[in-house]
Amino acid sequence: MNILYLLIPLSLILLSLAVWAFFWAVRNDQFDDLEGPAYRILFEDEDPPKPNPSRKPARETPVDDATADEHDSTPPPGS
């Protein structure tokens, strides 16, 4: 019976937190568009993303293994 003195105020505190969270969500427009984000994923973007000018461009010619070995300055193992 003594546990009720703890559980009743605790449940009232949790209830008040839930009510506060609900009204906060309504005030911050969390429930305005419930279906839009679900359908937005199905459509393509109208504008492709623009390249980042601060990034360095990729190498134009790939380096194959044969030329990479010729320019390697480390001696082969065992010598």
SULGIQUI-V639895 format. One record per residue. N is the residue number from 1. RES is the residue in one letter. PSI is psi in whole degrees, 0 to 359 (none if undefined). OMEGA is omega in radians with two decimals (NA if undefined). BURIAL is + if it has 24 or more other ideal C-beta (glycine too) atoms within 12 Angstrom, else -. Layout:
n | res | psi | omega | burial
N | RES | PSI | OMEGA | BURIAL
N | RES | PSI | OMEGA | BURIAL
This chain:
n | res | psi | omega | burial
1 | M | 326 | -3.13 | -
2 | N | 338 | -3.13 | -
3 | I | 335 | 3.12 | -
4 | L | 330 | 3.10 | -
5 | Y | 338 | 3.08 | -
6 | L | 317 | -3.03 | -
7 | L | 323 | -3.12 | -
8 | I | 310 | 3.07 | -
9 | P | 324 | 3.11 | -
10 | L | 318 | 3.11 | -
11 | S | 325 | 3.09 | -
12 | L | 323 | 3.09 | -
13 | I | 315 | 3.12 | -
14 | L | 323 | 3.09 | -
15 | L | 316 | 3.14 | -
16 | S | 324 | 3.06 | -
17 | L | 320 | 3.12 | -
18 | A | 319 | 3.11 | -
19 | V | 318 | 3.10 | -
20 | W | 316 | 3.14 | -
21 | A | 322 | 3.11 | -
22 | F | 312 | -3.13 | -
23 | F | 328 | 3.05 | -
24 | W | 316 | -3.14 | -
25 | A | 321 | 3.12 | -
26 | V | 318 | -3.11 | -
27 | R | 329 | -3.12 | -
28 | N | 21 | 3.02 | -
29 | D | 39 | 3.11 | -
30 | Q | 339 | -3.07 | -
31 | F | 17 | -3.09 | -
32 | D | 309 | -3.07 | -
33 | D | 100 | -3.09 | -
34 | L | 335 | -3.07 | -
35 | E | 338 | -3.08 | -
36 | G | 310 | -3.13 | -
37 | P | 331 | 3.13 | -
38 | A | 325 | 3.14 | -
39 | Y | 338 | -3.09 | -
40 | R | 329 | -3.11 | -
41 | I | 339 | -3.08 | -
42 | L | 342 | -3.07 | -
43 | F | 147 | 3.12 | -
44 | E | 154 | 3.04 | -
45 | D | 142 | -3.14 | -
46 | E | 318 | 3.14 | -
47 | D | 129 | 3.07 | -
48 | P | 154 | 3.14 | -
49 | P | 141 | -3.13 | -
50 | K | 145 | 3.14 | -
51 | P | 149 | 3.14 | -
52 | N | 117 | -3.08 | -
53 | P | 344 | -3.10 | -
54 | S | 348 | 3.13 | -
55 | R | 146 | 3.09 | -
56 | K | 144 | 3.10 | -
57 | P | 154 | 3.13 | -
58 | A | 160 | 3.10 | -
59 | R | 138 | -3.11 | -
60 | E | 320 | 3.14 | -
61 | T | 128 | 3.13 | -
62 | P | 149 | 3.12 | -
63 | V | 122 | 3.11 | -
64 | D | 169 | -3.03 | -
65 | D | 326 | -3.09 | -
66 | A | 314 | -3.14 | -
67 | T | 332 | 3.11 | -
68 | A | 324 | 3.14 | -
69 | D | 326 | 3.14 | -
70 | E | 326 | -3.08 | -
71 | H | 1 | -3.12 | -
72 | D | 127 | -3.06 | -
73 | S | 355 | -3.13 | -
74 | T | 140 | 3.13 | -
75 | P | 154 | 3.12 | -
76 | P | 154 | -3.12 | -
77 | P | 145 | 3.11 | -
78 | G | 3 | 3.13 | -
79 | S | none | NA | -
